[in-house]
Amino acid sequence: MNSTEIPRLLRECRTIAVVGLSPKPHRDSHAVAHYLQAHGYRIIPVNPNAREVLGETAYASLAEAARHATIDLVDVFRHSEEVPPVVDEAIAIGARAVWLQLGIEHEAAAARARAAGLQVVQDRCIKIEHAALAARGLL
């Protein structure tokens, strides 16, 4: 996905499942999700080891989360080698997009997502992108 499509993605995708969202405030996933929540996004934690994060019920999988809400975007905080099954779940639940955070890339999984019609962002921080676009008045 090129950078001109990211503002539209962030404007239109308002419900974000955060895979790997930690309940620990010092973790990047927690800080990013908190920021998104503070900017009007609905956050759905996906973490099999948590019951609740940031006041939201945590789910063990995307499939379980999708039974309770329509998920627009899947934000991934997992190691690159763990991305393929997350992408497969994102496709199965009908998500519109998959966002792989800084340092996370998996080209084969990204290609599968694109082939299924999902938008894909790799190796970028959604918080950094949102803040930069908001500062320029693009959101």
C-alpha positions in Angstrom: 0.0 0.0 0.0 1.4 3.4 -0.8 1.3 6.3 1.6 -1.5 8.1 -0.3 -3.9 5.3 0.6 -3.2 5.3 4.3 -5.2 8.4 5.2 -8.3 6.9 3.6 -7.7 3.6 5.4 -7.4 5.4 8.8 -10.5 7.4 8.1 -12.7 4.5 7.1 -11.5 1.6 9.4 -12.9 2.5 12.8 -12.9 -0.9 14.5 -9.4 -2.3 15.0 -8.5 -5.7 16.3 -5.1 -5.6 17.9 -3.4 -9.0 17.8 -0.9 -9.3 20.5 -2.3 -6.4 22.6 -0.6 -6.6 26.0 -2.3 -5.5 29.2 1.1 -4.1 30.3 1.2 -0.3 29.9 4.9 -0.2 29.2 4.5 -2.4 26.0 4.3 -0.8 22.6 1.1 -2.6 21.7 -0.6 -1.1 24.8 0.6 2.4 24.0 -0.5 2.2 20.4 -3.9 0.8 21.2 -4.4 3.4 24.0 -3.6 6.2 21.5 -6.0 4.8 18.9 -8.7 4.5 21.5 -8.1 8.2 22.6 -8.6 9.2 18.9 -12.0 7.6 18.6 -11.2 4.1 17.3 -12.8 1.0 18.8 -10.1 -1.4 19.9 -10.7 -5.1 20.2 -7.9 -6.9 22.1 -6.8 -10.3 20.7 -4.7 -12.0 23.4 -5.4 -15.5 24.6 -3.7 -14.7 27.9 -5.8 -11.6 28.8 -9.4 -11.2 29.9 -9.6 -7.4 29.4 -7.3 -4.7 28.1 -8.0 -1.0 28.0 -11.5 -1.6 29.3 -12.4 -3.9 26.4 -13.0 -7.6 26.5 -10.0 -9.6 25.2 -10.5 -12.5 22.8 -8.4 -15.6 22.2 -8.6 -15.3 18.4 -9.8 -13.0 15.6 -12.5 -15.6 14.9 -13.8 -15.3 18.4 -13.6 -11.5 18.3 -15.5 -11.4 15.0 -18.4 -13.1 16.6 -18.9 -10.0 18.7 -18.0 -7.2 16.4 -17.3 -6.4 12.7 -13.5 -5.8 12.5 -12.3 -3.4 9.8 -8.6 -3.6 10.4 -6.3 -6.1 12.0 -3.2 -4.5 13.6 -0.5 -7.1 14.3 2.0 -7.1 17.1 3.4 -10.6 16.6 6.7 -11.8 15.2 7.0 -12.0 11.4 6.9 -15.8 11.4 3.6 -15.7 13.3 1.9 -13.5 10.7 0.6 -16.1 8.2 -2.1 -17.6 10.5 -3.2 -14.1 11.6 -3.6 -13.1 7.9 -5.6 -16.3 7.2 -7.9 -15.4 10.1 -8.2 -11.8 8.9 -9.2 -13.1 5.5 -11.7 -15.5 7.0 -13.4 -12.9 9.1 -13.7 -10.5 6.2 -11.5 -7.7 7.6 -10.7 -4.9 5.1 -7.1 -4.5 6.0 -4.1 -5.9 7.8 -1.5 -3.6 9.4 1.9 -5.1 10.4 3.7 -2.9 12.9 7.3 -1.7 12.7 9.7 -4.5 12.1 7.0 -6.9 11.0 6.9 -8.1 7.4 5.8 -11.3 5.7 5.6 -10.9 1.9 3.9 -14.3 1.2 1.2 -13.6 3.8 0.8 -10.0 2.5 0.4 -11.3 -1.0 -2.4 -13.8 0.1 -4.1 -10.9 1.9 -4.0 -8.7 -1.2 -5.2 -11.5 -3.4 -8.2 -11.9 -1.1 -8.9 -8.1 -1.5 -7.5 -6.8 1.8 -5.3 -3.7 2.0 -1.9 -4.4 3.6 0.5 -2.2 5.4 3.9 -3.6 6.5 6.7 -2.4 8.7 4.9 0.8 9.8 3.5 2.1 13.1 -0.2 3.0 12.9 0.3 5.4 15.8 3.1 7.3 14.1 1.3 7.3 10.8 -2.0 8.6 12.4 -0.2 11.3 14.4 1.7 12.6 11.4 -1.4 12.7 9.2 -3.5 14.3 11.9 -0.8 17.0 12.4 -1.0 17.8 8.7 -4.8 18.0 8.9 -5.3 14.9 6.7 -7.5 13.0 9.2 
